[in-house]
Amino acid sequence: MGIDIHEANRMRWEAGAKQWAKRADSRGLWQRCPEEPELVLSERELAYLSDIKGRKIAVLGSGDNQIAFALAGLGAHVTSVDISQAQLEVARERAQKLGLEIDFMRADVTALNEIRDGSFYLVYTGGHVAVWVSDITRYYSEAARILQLGGLFVISEYHPFRRVWKGSNDSLEVEHSYFQRGPFEYDASADILEPKTGTLKSYEFHWTFSDYINAVIRSGCKIVEVAEFGEEVADWEGAPMTGLPEFLLIFAQK
């Protein structure tokens, strides 16, 4: 089932890549983040990334590649990995415009077979990636496998407390139990941020805080810090969640 789910999600991202790129153009962050990494990386993340010049870094589930561009701007040798070839082609074109040398690889984050063990000093993953992945333990185990001994694993994710609410402008009402992981199946359109019914299948997994922590532990990495931050609410979130944590950060070492 996992392979079918990932393939369905891949096809949705392939279909939505151009529209997603237009959204990114309207924000203007990808053009600026190589010189202004603080636009896409938190202060805590930047503290851990102070010594990455010349280091090999993999970004798993790179999506719009703003993180990859920021890390390349900080002097790292970046490999950008994503399941969507269309997303990677957009990123490749943008990297050329920015004068950034980045390696791009299409792969499922749970099966990084083309990458050798211990290839990277740092592995970064985040930006709402885990919600599309059917096996978080395998995902993080692959991330740990490609890390060199002593390397750093950085996870930056949308906080799981934010995934349980029904869409409402003025009240919080639970739609799914916090402990209901999924898969949640949707008939979706190519527009990733708009809850419109369409002809594409989409699947989500709502992992809990403990799922993230335990997946890192099972990967063999040692957790060195966990942080929660942010409380703003974006227009796409559809519920008044001000005051709830926005992001979850995990730093671990192999």
Contacts in CASP RR format, 6 or more apart in sequence:
PFRMAT RR
TARGET T0000
AUTHOR 0000-0000-0000
METHOD contacts of the structure
MODEL  1
MGIDIHEANRMRWEAGAKQWAKRADSRGLWQRCPEEPELVLSERELAYLS
DIKGRKIAVLGSGDNQIAFALAGLGAHVTSVDISQAQLEVARERAQKLGL
EIDFMRADVTALNEIRDGSFYLVYTGGHVAVWVSDITRYYSEAARILQLG
GLFVISEYHPFRRVWKGSNDSLEVEHSYFQRGPFEYDASADILEPKTGTL
KSYEFHWTFSDYINAVIRSGCKIVEVAEFGEEVADWEGAPMTGLPEFLLI
FAQK
1 134 0 8 1.000
1 183 0 8 1.000
2 134 0 8 1.000
2 135 0 8 1.000
5 134 0 8 1.000
5 183 0 8 1.000
5 203 0 8 1.000
6 83 0 8 1.000
6 108 0 8 1.000
6 110 0 8 1.000
6 132 0 8 1.000
6 133 0 8 1.000
6 134 0 8 1.000
8 200 0 8 1.000
8 201 0 8 1.000
8 202 0 8 1.000
8 203 0 8 1.000
9 83 0 8 1.000
9 132 0 8 1.000
9 202 0 8 1.000
9 203 0 8 1.000
10 83 0 8 1.000
10 84 0 8 1.000
10 108 0 8 1.000
11 200 0 8 1.000
11 201 0 8 1.000
12 188 0 8 1.000
12 190 0 8 1.000
12 192 0 8 1.000
12 200 0 8 1.000
12 201 0 8 1.000
12 202 0 8 1.000
13 20 0 8 1.000
13 63 0 8 1.000
13 83 0 8 1.000
13 84 0 8 1.000
13 86 0 8 1.000
13 87 0 8 1.000
13 192 0 8 1.000
14 84 0 8 1.000
14 85 0 8 1.000
14 86 0 8 1.000
14 87 0 8 1.000
15 190 0 8 1.000
15 200 0 8 1.000
16 86 0 8 1.000
16 190 0 8 1.000
16 191 0 8 1.000
16 192 0 8 1.000
17 84 0 8 1.000
17 86 0 8 1.000
17 87 0 8 1.000
17 89 0 8 1.000
17 90 0 8 1.000
18 86 0 8 1.000
18 90 0 8 1.000
19 190 0 8 1.000
19 191 0 8 1.000
19 192 0 8 1.000
20 64 0 8 1.000
20 87 0 8 1.000
20 90 0 8 1.000
20 192 0 8 1.000
21 64 0 8 1.000
21 90 0 8 1.000
23 193 0 8 1.000
24 30 0 8 1.000
24 64 0 8 1.000
24 66 0 8 1.000
29 39 0 8 1.000
29 40 0 8 1.000
29 66 0 8 1.000
30 64 0 8 1.000
30 65 0 8 1.000
30 66 0 8 1.000
30 69 0 8 1.000
30 94 0 8 1.000
30 98 0 8 1.000
31 98 0 8 1.000
32 39 0 8 1.000
33 39 0 8 1.000
33 40 0 8 1.000
33 66 0 8 1.000
33 69 0 8 1.000
33 70 0 8 1.000
34 69 0 8 1.000
34 70 0 8 1.000
34 72 0 8 1.000
34 73 0 8 1.000
34 98 0 8 1.000
34 100 0 8 1.000
35 73 0 8 1.000
37 46 0 8 1.000
37 49 0 8 1.000
37 70 0 8 1.000
37 71 0 8 1.000
37 73 0 8 1.000
37 74 0 8 1.000
38 46 0 8 1.000
39 66 0 8 1.000
39 70 0 8 1.000
40 66 0 8 1.000
40 67 0 8 1.000
40 70 0 8 1.000
41 49 0 8 1.000
41 67 0 8 1.000
41 70 0 8 1.000
42 156 0 8 1.000
42 229 0 8 1.000
42 247 0 8 1.000
42 249 0 8 1.000
44 225 0 8 1.000
44 227 0 8 1.000
44 229 0 8 1.000
44 249 0 8 1.000
45 154 0 8 1.000
45 156 0 8 1.000
45 249 0 8 1.000
48 152 0 8 1.000
48 154 0 8 1.000
48 251 0 8 1.000
49 71 0 8 1.000
49 74 0 8 1.000
49 122 0 8 1.000
49 154 0 8 1.000
52 71 0 8 1.000
52 74 0 8 1.000
52 75 0 8 1.000
52 76 0 8 1.000
52 121 0 8 1.000
52 122 0 8 1.000
53 74 0 8 1.000
53 75 0 8 1.000
53 76 0 8 1.000
54 75 0 8 1.000
54 76 0 8 1.000
54 77 0 8 1.000
55 76 0 8 1.000
55 77 0 8 1.000
55 121 0 8 1.000
55 122 0 8 1.000
56 76 0 8 1.000
56 77 0 8 1.000
56 79 0 8 1.000
56 119 0 8 1.000
56 120 0 8 1.000
56 121 0 8 1.000
56 122 0 8 1.000
57 71 0 8 1.000
57 76 0 8 1.000
57 77 0 8 1.000
57 78 0 8 1.000
57 79 0 8 1.000
57 120 0 8 1.000
57 121 0 8 1.000
57 122 0 8 1.000
57 123 0 8 1.000
57 124 0 8 1.000
58 78 0 8 1.000
58 79 0 8 1.000
58 81 0 8 1.000
58 115 0 8 1.000
58 119 0 8 1.000
58 120 0 8 1.000
58 122 0 8 1.000
58 123 0 8 1.000
58 124 0 8 1.000
58 143 0 8 1.000
58 146 0 8 1.000
59 65 0 8 1.000
59 67 0 8 1.000
59 68 0 8 1.000
59 71 0 8 1.000
59 78 0 8 1.000
59 79 0 8 1.000
59 80 0 8 1.000
59 81 0 8 1.000
59 124 0 8 1.000
59 125 0 8 1.000
60 81 0 8 1.000
60 109 0 8 1.000
60 112 0 8 1.000
60 123 0 8 1.000
60 124 0 8 1.000
60 125 0 8 1.000
60 126 0 8 1.000
60 129 0 8 1.000
60 139 0 8 1.000
60 143 0 8 1.000
61 81 0 8 1.000
61 82 0 8 1.000
61 83 0 8 1.000
61 109 0 8 1.000
61 125 0 8 1.000
61 126 0 8 1.000
61 129 0 8 1.000
62 68 0 8 1.000
62 80 0 8 1.000
62 81 0 8 1.000
62 82 0 8 1.000
62 87 0 8 1.000
62 88 0 8 1.000
62 91 0 8 1.000
63 82 0 8 1.000
63 84 0 8 1.000
63 87 0 8 1.000
63 91 0 8 1.000
64 87 0 8 1.000
64 90 0 8 1.000
64 91 0 8 1.000
65 80 0 8 1.000
65 82 0 8 1.000
65 87 0 8 1.000
65 90 0 8 1.000
65 91 0 8 1.000
65 94 0 8 1.000
65 95 0 8 1.000
65 102 0 8 1.000
67 124 0 8 1.000
67 126 0 8 1.000
67 127 0 8 1.000
68 78 0 8 1.000
68 80 0 8 1.000
68 91 0 8 1.000
68 95 0 8 1.000
68 102 0 8 1.000
69 94 0 8 1.000
69 95 0 8 1.000
69 98 0 8 1.000
69 100 0 8 1.000
69 102 0 8 1.000
71 78 0 8 1.000
71 124 0 8 1.000
72 78 0 8 1.000
72 95 0 8 1.000
72 100 0 8 1.000
72 101 0 8 1.000
72 102 0 8 1.000
73 100 0 8 1.000
76 122 0 8 1.000
77 101 0 8 1.000
77 103 0 8 1.000
78 100 0 8 1.000
78 102 0 8 1.000
78 103 0 8 1.000
79 102 0 8 1.000
79 103 0 8 1.000
79 104 0 8 1.000
79 105 0 8 1.000
79 115 0 8 1.000
79 120 0 8 1.000
80 88 0 8 1.000
80 91 0 8 1.000
80 102 0 8 1.000
80 103 0 8 1.000
80 104 0 8 1.000
80 105 0 8 1.000
81 105 0 8 1.000
81 106 0 8 1.000
81 107 0 8 1.000
81 109 0 8 1.000
81 112 0 8 1.000
82 88 0 8 1.000
82 91 0 8 1.000
82 104 0 8 1.000
82 106 0 8 1.000
82 107 0 8 1.000
83 106 0 8 1.000
83 107 0 8 1.000
83 108 0 8 1.000
83 109 0 8 1.000
84 106 0 8 1.000
85 106 0 8 1.000
88 104 0 8 1.000
88 105 0 8 1.000
88 106 0 8 1.000
91 102 0 8 1.000
91 104 0 8 1.000
92 102 0 8 1.000
92 104 0 8 1.000
95 101 0 8 1.000
95 102 0 8 1.000
95 104 0 8 1.000
105 114 0 8 1.000
105 115 0 8 1.000
107 113 0 8 1.000
107 114 0 8 1.000
107 115 0 8 1.000
109 125 0 8 1.000
109 129 0 8 1.000
109 133 0 8 1.000
109 139 0 8 1.000
109 142 0 8 1.000
109 143 0 8 1.000
110 133 0 8 1.000
110 134 0 8 1.000
110 135 0 8 1.000
110 138 0 8 1.000
110 139 0 8 1.000
110 142 0 8 1.000
111 142 0 8 1.000
112 142 0 8 1.000
112 145 0 8 1.000
112 146 0 8 1.000
115 146 0 8 1.000
116 146 0 8 1.000
117 145 0 8 1.000
117 146 0 8 1.000
118 145 0 8 1.000
118 146 0 8 1.000
118 147 0 8 1.000
118 148 0 8 1.000
118 149 0 8 1.000
119 146 0 8 1.000
119 148 0 8 1.000
120 146 0 8 1.000
120 147 0 8 1.000
120 148 0 8 1.000
120 151 0 8 1.000
121 147 0 8 1.000
121 148 0 8 1.000
121 151 0 8 1.000
121 152 0 8 1.000
122 147 0 8 1.000
122 151 0 8 1.000
122 152 0 8 1.000
122 153 0 8 1.000
122 154 0 8 1.000
123 143 0 8 1.000
123 144 0 8 1.000
123 146 0 8 1.000
123 147 0 8 1.000
123 152 0 8 1.000
123 153 0 8 1.000
123 154 0 8 1.000
124 154 0 8 1.000
124 156 0 8 1.000
125 139 0 8 1.000
125 143 0 8 1.000
125 154 0 8 1.000
125 155 0 8 1.000
125 156 0 8 1.000
126 155 0 8 1.000
126 156 0 8 1.000
126 157 0 8 1.000
127 156 0 8 1.000
127 157 0 8 1.000
127 158 0 8 1.000
128 157 0 8 1.000
128 158 0 8 1.000
129 157 0 8 1.000
130 136 0 8 1.000
130 139 0 8 1.000
130 157 0 8 1.000
130 205 0 8 1.000
130 207 0 8 1.000
130 212 0 8 1.000
131 158 0 8 1.000
131 163 0 8 1.000
131 204 0 8 1.000
131 205 0 8 1.000
131 206 0 8 1.000
131 207 0 8 1.000
132 203 0 8 1.000
132 204 0 8 1.000
132 205 0 8 1.000
133 139 0 8 1.000
133 205 0 8 1.000
134 183 0 8 1.000
134 203 0 8 1.000
134 205 0 8 1.000
136 205 0 8 1.000
136 207 0 8 1.000
136 211 0 8 1.000
136 212 0 8 1.000
136 215 0 8 1.000
137 214 0 8 1.000
137 215 0 8 1.000
137 218 0 8 1.000
137 219 0 8 1.000
139 215 0 8 1.000
140 153 0 8 1.000
140 155 0 8 1.000
140 215 0 8 1.000
140 216 0 8 1.000
140 218 0 8 1.000
140 219 0 8 1.000
140 221 0 8 1.000
141 215 0 8 1.000
141 218 0 8 1.000
141 219 0 8 1.000
141 220 0 8 1.000
143 153 0 8 1.000
143 219 0 8 1.000
144 153 0 8 1.000
144 219 0 8 1.000
144 220 0 8 1.000
144 221 0 8 1.000
144 254 0 8 1.000
147 153 0 8 1.000
147 221 0 8 1.000
147 254 0 8 1.000
148 254 0 8 1.000
149 254 0 8 1.000
150 253 0 8 1.000
150 254 0 8 1.000
151 253 0 8 1.000
151 254 0 8 1.000
152 251 0 8 1.000
152 252 0 8 1.000
152 253 0 8 1.000
152 254 0 8 1.000
153 216 0 8 1.000
153 219 0 8 1.000
153 221 0 8 1.000
153 250 0 8 1.000
153 251 0 8 1.000
153 252 0 8 1.000
153 253 0 8 1.000
153 254 0 8 1.000
154 249 0 8 1.000
154 250 0 8 1.000
154 251 0 8 1.000
155 212 0 8 1.000
155 216 0 8 1.000
155 248 0 8 1.000
155 249 0 8 1.000
155 250 0 8 1.000
155 251 0 8 1.000
155 252 0 8 1.000
156 247 0 8 1.000
156 248 0 8 1.000
156 249 0 8 1.000
157 212 0 8 1.000
157 247 0 8 1.000
157 248 0 8 1.000
157 249 0 8 1.000
158 246 0 8 1.000
158 247 0 8 1.000
158 248 0 8 1.000
159 228 0 8 1.000
159 244 0 8 1.000
159 245 0 8 1.000
159 246 0 8 1.000
159 247 0 8 1.000
159 248 0 8 1.000
160 178 0 8 1.000
160 206 0 8 1.000
160 207 0 8 1.000
160 208 0 8 1.000
160 209 0 8 1.000
160 211 0 8 1.000
160 212 0 8 1.000
160 248 0 8 1.000
161 178 0 8 1.000
161 209 0 8 1.000
161 244 0 8 1.000
161 245 0 8 1.000
162 237 0 8 1.000
162 241 0 8 1.000
162 244 0 8 1.000
162 245 0 8 1.000
162 246 0 8 1.000
163 176 0 8 1.000
163 206 0 8 1.000
164 174 0 8 1.000
164 175 0 8 1.000
164 176 0 8 1.000
164 177 0 8 1.000
164 178 0 8 1.000
164 206 0 8 1.000
165 172 0 8 1.000
165 173 0 8 1.000
165 174 0 8 1.000
165 175 0 8 1.000
165 238 0 8 1.000
165 239 0 8 1.000
165 241 0 8 1.000
166 173 0 8 1.000
166 174 0 8 1.000
166 175 0 8 1.000
166 239 0 8 1.000
167 175 0 8 1.000
167 238 0 8 1.000
167 239 0 8 1.000
168 238 0 8 1.000
168 239 0 8 1.000
168 240 0 8 1.000
169 238 0 8 1.000
169 240 0 8 1.000
170 240 0 8 1.000
171 240 0 8 1.000
172 239 0 8 1.000
172 240 0 8 1.000
172 241 0 8 1.000
176 184 0 8 1.000
176 206 0 8 1.000
178 206 0 8 1.000
178 208 0 8 1.000
179 208 0 8 1.000
180 206 0 8 1.000
181 205 0 8 1.000
181 206 0 8 1.000
181 207 0 8 1.000
181 208 0 8 1.000
181 211 0 8 1.000
182 204 0 8 1.000
182 205 0 8 1.000
182 206 0 8 1.000
183 203 0 8 1.000
183 204 0 8 1.000
183 205 0 8 1.000
184 203 0 8 1.000
184 204 0 8 1.000
184 205 0 8 1.000
184 206 0 8 1.000
185 201 0 8 1.000
185 202 0 8 1.000
185 203 0 8 1.000
186 201 0 8 1.000
186 202 0 8 1.000
186 203 0 8 1.000
186 204 0 8 1.000
187 197 0 8 1.000
187 198 0 8 1.000
187 199 0 8 1.000
187 200 0 8 1.000
187 201 0 8 1.000
187 202 0 8 1.000
188 196 0 8 1.000
188 197 0 8 1.000
188 198 0 8 1.000
188 200 0 8 1.000
188 201 0 8 1.000
188 202 0 8 1.000
189 196 0 8 1.000
189 197 0 8 1.000
189 198 0 8 1.000
189 199 0 8 1.000
189 200 0 8 1.000
190 200 0 8 1.000
193 236 0 8 1.000
207 215 0 8 1.000
209 248 0 8 1.000
212 248 0 8 1.000
212 250 0 8 1.000
213 223 0 8 1.000
213 226 0 8 1.000
213 250 0 8 1.000
216 223 0 8 1.000
216 250 0 8 1.000
216 252 0 8 1.000
217 223 0 8 1.000
219 252 0 8 1.000
220 254 0 8 1.000
221 252 0 8 1.000
221 253 0 8 1.000
221 254 0 8 1.000
222 252 0 8 1.000
222 253 0 8 1.000
222 254 0 8 1.000
223 250 0 8 1.000
223 251 0 8 1.000
223 252 0 8 1.000
224 251 0 8 1.000
224 252 0 8 1.000
224 253 0 8 1.000
225 249 0 8 1.000
225 250 0 8 1.000
225 251 0 8 1.000
226 248 0 8 1.000
226 249 0 8 1.000
226 250 0 8 1.000
226 251 0 8 1.000
227 248 0 8 1.000
227 249 0 8 1.000
227 251 0 8 1.000
228 245 0 8 1.000
228 247 0 8 1.000
228 248 0 8 1.000
228 249 0 8 1.000
229 245 0 8 1.000
229 246 0 8 1.000
229 247 0 8 1.000
229 249 0 8 1.000
230 245 0 8 1.000
230 246 0 8 1.000
230 247 0 8 1.000
231 241 0 8 1.000
231 242 0 8 1.000
231 243 0 8 1.000
231 244 0 8 1.000
231 245 0 8 1.000
231 246 0 8 1.000
232 242 0 8 1.000
232 246 0 8 1.000
233 239 0 8 1.000
233 240 0 8 1.000
233 241 0 8 1.000
233 242 0 8 1.000
END
